[in-house]
């Protein structure tokens, strides 16, 4: 079983956390996520033009690039993480241009070498899959796709085709870190997605608190939290890891327990 | 170089690719809308009523056809080929931008969209968008980099007079690319009711194609006017290229006339060698930004680098994907022109022709000192004067050390 598959097969929903590479002490913050109980880690690749991101992650991108973070630095962070944490899945998330700059084969090979399990590219939809997808699949790195409220039944098969690892459901039509969608609509959409795929479905965008994450975890295989963690890193700088660990721990507890509750209620029913 | 295509006018392919360029590199949220837009555009293109409405507005609202003008004194000055102007600066709102805005707002209404957003650099596209929104009674939000809001105050006020909300963008370099990022963020959150009127022949498919088609009225008119006036086609076309909508609008109807040479002028800012320029083809490399694959100013890690040009309308680190393809296929040549060369041409055009050109168009005019003498007096060089320069007088005064 792959690291990603194992993370979604622990008998409880998965907490998926996101931070931006090169923003703050990334190694210490990654360790804090693991210590806090994150099941999957998304490491954001900073980009000058993060079109799909809200203010919190935009600011993290600028802080990271302002410190001179390079693509080589990001792979070094990933490789060192893999050394320290052989079992925790690590996914790179970002935009197309830094991923294809030296060619998709180069990027996929470096990702595989660094022990990266999957790649989420925000601006390569299935229609442009050949720009990166074949290289990732050949290198054994999972191309993780996004589904959104606008992904209708006609499109869904194209989104699922060639994707692996998990399916990331973007719960709101919008940018990261803003409002959360109504739970009823999330539940309905996750059910729709799960009817079409065996991949685990993780839900993100606008999930900030343990209570929100628990609600998501009751209806999906995983909850993704990004902006709330990234804001802590922006706020506390070198002191961030303690804060990141504490928030992650309370998120993990809420998400993991939500699974028991939903299991309990379905057993009762 | 790869084998020459039989025609240069059949692009893009059904997936929106111009060779390796173009495409639909957008977030999944936007994909269904982009596909909808493409379907609706195909239907509109085949609908005689849509074309009739577009043509009627261009004639009676925009004031088309724009004149073809023989620039007699500039011709004498350079002593080479005949210099002709396509007078897009005489259009309503003072630039070619309005052609595209008329087409896109008709599409927006056809799709039942009730809210319009746009990005703008110099403010010309913002003014043109605000204008059509006023004309058709749709609410309008214009994203504009804070730096550009500052250097293009008259256009900001024009947009507000026309009823638009102008949102200054403070992220990144606070110029056109950041305004486009912010417009995309708005769009992704408001896909259900909002139409994004992109101002240049770039962005995800079908935008590069539809903007080109709406702007091709420039080249179709110029072709007919030139044949009517001189009995011959022009020998050389020159147009400034930022994103490249005025250039592709002029060039496209001539692409399969091998006797017509074409030059797109890129903004070289302080000079290519200084790194402070906006010449994506001369100084950039292929990459993916704002929905399309095209030449971009970027570093070795694919981070977008800041563009520089005296002209806010050319101050963008990318270029429309069809230009990238025409560049690689060799059909169109691209020439960098510096701020100083453009300023000189700006003044020369004012003095010799009594026409104040936009700084964007001044870049095209600045190619004349380099090229005109290579042409004989019976040959015709057609320059697209894409916009008027009233908006630029403050910038020009500042560079000439004049206090207004």
Interface residues (C-beta under 8 A of the other chain):
Chain A: X47 X48 X49 X50 X51 X52 X54 X58 X62 X65 X70 X71 X95 X96 X97 X98 X99 X100 X101 X102 X122 X123 X124 X125 X127 X128 X131 X145 X146 X147 X148 X149 X150 X151 X152 X155 X159 X170 X172 X173 X174 X175 X178
Chain B: X15 X23 X24 X25 X26 X27 X28 X29 X30 X31 X32 X33 X171 X172 X177 X178 X181 X184 X185 X188 X189 X190 X191 X192 X287 X288 X289 X290 X291 X293 X296 X298 X300 X301 X302 X303 X304
